[in-house]
Every structure is written in C-alpha cells, then in structure tokens.
Amino acid sequence: MPTESPAADGYRMPAEWTPHERTWMAWPGPNPTFDDPDDLAAARRAWAEVARTIGRFEPVTMVCGQGQSAGASALLGPGTDLVERDLDDAWLRDTGPTFLVDGNGGLAAVDWTFNGWGAQHWARWEHDAKIAGHVADLAGATTYASELVNEGGAIHVDGEGTVLLTETVQLGPERNPGWTRERAEAEIHAKLGTSKAIWLPRGLTGDYPAPPSPSAPPGTAPGGYGTLGHVDIVAAFARPGVVVVHHQPDPAHPDHEVTGEAAGILRASTDARGRPLEVVEVPAPTVLEADGRWADWSYINHYLCNGAVILCAFDDPRDDTAAGIFRRLFPGRTVVPVDARTIFSGGGGIHCITQQQPRI
C-alpha cells in the first residue's frame, strides 16, 4: 500500500527532458475563458496545432468534454488519442496530475488540490478538481493526493533534487492561507522527491489582475486571466545546473524589474547538489502590451517532448533569437516554433496546455 509520501516510497518527479511515454492535453470547451464563439474556435485551432506538432514526436492523448470528441477529431486529424471526461477548462498542466517514477518500473502521480488558480472570479473547477485523478487512472499510475493547493505550472524540477517555486503561488492566501514556507517545502519535497527549493518572489506582471497598460482604452477594468505567478513562464531548468529565465530588456515594462530580480536570485543560488546555477537570459518579445494589458509573452513557457522543443512564437523579431538560444541549449532536439498568441490571450502558453507522462 502507498504511504502519503511518494518520496518515502521511492518516487520522484523526473526532469521534463527525460523520455516521455506520451503527452496529455485537454480540449477547450465553452467556459468563461472562451466565452465568445470566435474565441473558442480560435483556441481550438491553436490547441490542435500544438497537439499535431507534438504528435510528430510522441503520442498525444486529448481529454475532451462529454460529446466533444467528434469536433476535436475533425481539427486534430488522425494520430491523436481521444478520451472524454467532464472538464471546466483546458489547462492540463495545471489541472492534470504530476507524474512520478521510481526507477523500478513504477508510475505514480500527485493529485494536487485545485481551486481555480486561487478561486479567481472567472474560474470554474467543479470538474477540473477531479481531472488529475481521472488522467492518473487512465495512465495506470498510483495516485497520491496532496492537501497543498498547487498546479503543475507552479513547479519546475531539474530531476536531481531541485525545484523552482514562487512565493505568490504556494504561499499566497488565495491558495494556502496560513501555510508557512517550511510546511509548503516539506509537502513539495515529500510529493516530488526533491530536497532543495529555490523561491522566486513573484511571477510576471501580466499573470496577475493588474491595472490596464498605458495604451488601453479609457474605462478598461483591471483583471485579465492569469495564475497569480506561475514559475513556468519565468524560469525553467534546461539541464541540471542550467536555468533559462525570462528577460525583459525594456525598462518601460514593469517586468524589467521583476525579471532582473529573478535572474539575480537564480545567479546567487545553488542546486540540490551544491552547484552554482548558470543562468541563460532569454529576451522577451518586443511587444510590450497585448489586449490592453502588459504582455507576459514568454519563450520560457516552452515544452520538451521526445526529440523536440516546442517553442512559443509570436511573429516577433525576437522569435529567431529565442530559437537560436534553445538550439544551443538542446543540440540534439529539433526546435519547432508554434504561434502561441491565441493561447496567451487565454492566460497561458504551450507549457500550460501540456503535461508529460514519463516513460518507464
């Protein structure tokens, strides 16, 4: 019988660059995120493009809402496996399970508590709070429940004991009121098999209900979709000892200060094995504002699948710069840019809509 601690049972979360069995995604359905039919149609085209691209490199399973498989199949084409379960939204990185391995053929999964990214007013999570368990069962994984309110986009590991976190997520009152840093770290380590947490103070500005940007029309209300500070749009491990971090070079954007602080913290940090981190800054796209708010467009929100890097693209002059950085970091992988602007308009990127199941 499993204990409450995957780590005690020999499980750990492997790094994303290790081989995958498949990628899991969720199909966009009618909900407050895509409340306009045109927005929903655009989201479905964008999700399908990501799925078809990943499908060139590894199997993809798309979880669809009840009765939505036929429409999904028409856009996805052959090659994507489809299953139906009740869904609220389409960000499976966050609502799905975090998969673990034990090195002896065992597959497990963490089912974090999910509350709609901090019970945000636009979120619905009646069904999404249960989808991690459904996906874990479909994958044949042993499931460990966690009382920590957390999402897959709020953690990033190097596979060797180090995890990246942000204070406004795991320690935020919207998710875990009253939790201390020590308690949150203990729960993360027990579930992921990690031993060293590196905390960033916050995420990108556009990931919070921030005031409108300077060029927004008069009367634009504060808000917008966001996660209140997920780390996977700010920083990610490229390999043990090496981390990529979002860099906003323009001081007119509030993320200039945010990303400078994040890079400084990471440069001053060591990983679980005592290695100083090498920090690779990836410049943000040149666009500063989108949809009347500060843009949080980020190349850091990429996805590693078998043999490839699926890289967010924005039809921006810095797309080529980012692709060159990732080609140097991952010389054995094909770097495939995919337009992510529609995905970002819904509050996330390519990493946010994908979840890897490691190969046993």
N, C-alpha and C positions, 0 to 999 in steps of 0.2 A: 504493500500500500504506500502511496506517496505521502510525504510529510507536507507541512505547509511551506517548506523551503526547497525549491528546486536545487539551489546550490548545495544543500546538505545531501541531496540525492544524486549529486554528481553532474547536474545540468549547468549549462552556461549559454549565453547568447553569443553565437559566432559573429564575426565581422561580416558586413554585407558583401565583401569581395570574395568570400568563400563560395564554393559551388552551390547552386540552387537546385532544388527539385522542381520548383515552379514559382510563378508569381501569382498572387491573389489580388483582385481588384473588385470594385463594386460599381454597378451601373447607375448613372444618375437617373433619378426619378422625380416626379413633381414634388417639390417641397419649398420651403421659404428661400433656400439658396438659389433655386432656379424657378422662381415663381412666374416668370414670363415664358410663354411657349417658345419664343425665338431663342431666349437664353438657354432653355433646356435643350433645344435641338443643337445649339452650338456646343454645349457641354458634352452632349453625347458624341458628336463628331470628334471633339478633342480627346475624350477618354478612349474612343475607338482607335484613334491614330496612335496613342501611346500603347494600347494593347497589341495592335498589329505590329508595331515596331519591336516590342519586347518579344512577341511571338516568333520573330526571325531567329531568336537566340535561345529561348527556353519556353516550356509550356506555360500557358496563362489560363487561369480559371476566373471567370467573371461571375460574381454573385449578383443576381438580378432580383428586383422586386417581383412579387407574385404577378404572373401574367405578362411580364415584360421581356421574356427571353426571345420571343419571335422578332420583336423590333430590334433588340440588341444584335441578334444574329445577322439581320439584314445589313447592319453597319459594320459589324466585326468581320464578317465573312467566315470562311472555313478555318479551322485550326484553333479556335478559342473554345475551351470547355465552358459550358453554362450550367449554373445551378440556380434555383430560386429559393429565396428566403425573404422574410419581411425585412424591409430596410427603411430608414429615415433619410439618410444622406449617402454620399458616395466617396467618403474619405477613408478608405480601408486601412491606410497606415495607422490611423488613429483609433478606429473602432474595431479593427481586427485584432487577432492575437499577436503577441510577440513570441516567435518560435525559438526553442532551445534545443540543444543536442547534448548528449552525454559522452560521445566518443565511442560508445559501445553498441551503436545501432538504435539507441533510444531517441524518440522525438517527443518533446513536451512543448507546452505553450503557456504563457502568462495571460490571464484574463484580467486586465486592469479594470477598476471601476471607472465607468464612463458617465459623465454628466453634462454632455453637450458643451465641451470646452469651457467649463466654468459656468454652466447654466446660463448661457447667453440668451438674450431675448428672442433671437431668431432661430435658435437651435431646437431640434426635436430629437429625442433619444429613447423613446419607449422601446423601439425595435433595435436600434444600434447598440444599446447597452447589453444586448444578448448576442450580437452577431459574432463576437470573438469566440464564444463557446461553440456556435454552430460551425464556424470555419475550422476550429481545432478538431472537432469531431469528424468533419469531412476529411481532414488530413490524417486522421488516426493518431492524434497527439494526446498524451496525458495532460490534463488541464490543471493548472494551479491558479486559484482565484487570489486576487490581491485587493486589500481594502484601500490601497492608495488610488486616489483619482489621478489618472495619468493616461497618456496616449503615446502611440509609437513614434510620432514625430517629435516628442519631447525628450527623447533619449537618442544617443548615438554612441556606439561602442567600438573599441579597437580590437575586440576579440581576445585581448591579453590582460583584461582586468580593469580597463579604464572606461568610464562613462562620462559623457558631457551632459550637463543639465542647465536649466535656467531657473533663477530664483522665483520669477513671477509665475511659473507653472507649478512645480511640485510644492512650493511653499506659499503659493497665492491663496488668499482667503476664499476665492471663488471655488477652489477645488478642495483644498485640505486645510480648513481653518484649525488652528491650534497645533498643527504639526511642527515640530522643530526640525532643523536641518539634520540633526543626528538621527531622529526617527525616520525621516524620509530616506536618508542614505542607507540606513540599516535595511529598510524594506527593499530598496532598489538592489542592493548587493545580494540580499537573500534570494531575490527573484531572478536576477540576471547572472549571478555568479561573478560579479565584479568586486573590486576591492578598493578602488580609488575613484572618487567623484571630483570632477572639475566643474565648478559652478560659474556660469556667466550671469551677470546681474539681470539682464533682460534680453528680449528679442528685438526685432526690427520695428521701427515706429509704425509702419503700416499694418502690423499684426495686432494692433490694439484699437479700441474705439477712440481714435484720435480726432482732433478738430480737422475740418477740411483744409486742403492745401491752399496756398495763396491765390491760385488762379481759379478756384472753384466758384461756380455761380453764387451770387448772394442768396442766402437762405438755405444753403446746403447744410444739412444737420450732421452733427458728429455721429460716428458709427462706422459701418462697413464690417465686412466679415474678417475674422481673424481668430487666432488661437490664444492670444494673450502671451505670446512669447516663445513659441516652439524653437528649439535649438537647431532643427534640421534645415532651417532657412538661413542660419547664421554661420554655423561651423559644422564640419564633419571630418572624421578621420579618412585619410586616403590610404594609409597603411600604418602599422604601428610606429609611433614616434613622429608622424607627419599629419598635420591637420590643415584643411583648407578653410579659409574664413572669408566671409563677405567683406568687401572693402568699398565704401562709398567715398570716392575722392573729392566730391563737390561739397565744400563747406556750407552751401546753401541748403543742403538736405540735412535734416536732424540725424540721419543715420551716419553722417560723417563722424560725429562724436561717439555714437553707440558702437560703431564697428572699430573705431580706434581703441576704445576701451577694451572691447572683446579681444582684439589682437594682442594688446598689451598683457592681458591676463594670461592668455594662452602661451605667449612667449616666456612668461615668468613661471610657467607650470612644468611639472614633471609628470610622467605617466605612472602607472602602477608598478612598473619595473625600474623606476627611477631615472628614465631617460628624459632629458630636456626635449620639449616639443619643437620640431621645425614647423614654422607657420608659413603657409603659402597664401598670400592675399589674392583674391580673385576680384577684379574691379567690377562694380555694379554696372548694369546697362546705363546708357547716357540719359535715358528718360527719367525725370525726377518725379513726375506726377502722372497718375492714371486714375480715371473715373472720379476726378475731383478730390483725390487724396494723395498723400505722399506714397510714391510707388515703393513696394517691397519686392520688386522683381529681383530674383537672385539665381545665379548659376549654382549656388551651393546645394540647391534642392534637386540635385540630380539623382538618378537611380542606377545602381550597378547590377547588371544581370550577367548571365554566363557569356563571357567574351565581349561585353559591350558596356559602354557608358551611355545612358540615355540622358542627354543634356538639355536642360531648358534653353530655348531660343526665343528671341523677342524681336526679330527683324531689326536688330540694333547693330551699330558699328562694332560693339564690343563682343558680339557673338563669336567672331573669329578669334579674338584674343582669349576668351574663355576656353574655346575648343582646343586651342594650342596648349594652354596650361594643362588641361585634362589629358591630352595626348602624351605630354611629357610625364605626367604622373602615372598613367596607365598604358605603358607602351605595348602591352600585349592585348589590348582591347580596342575595338572599333568605337570611336566616338560618334554618336548619332544625335545631332541636334533635332529637337521636335518643338514646334511652336507651342509655347506654354501660356500665352497671354490670356486665352479664354479660361484656362484653369486658374490662373492667378486672380482673375476677376471674381472668382467664387471663393477665394480665401486661401489658396494653397498652390502647390506646384506638382511636378511629376512625382517626386518622392512621396508626397502626401497622398497620392491615389494608388500607391503600390505597396505591397507587403511581401517580402521574400519568405519562402519556406526553404530552409537549408536542406541540402542533400545529405542523406545518412550514409 
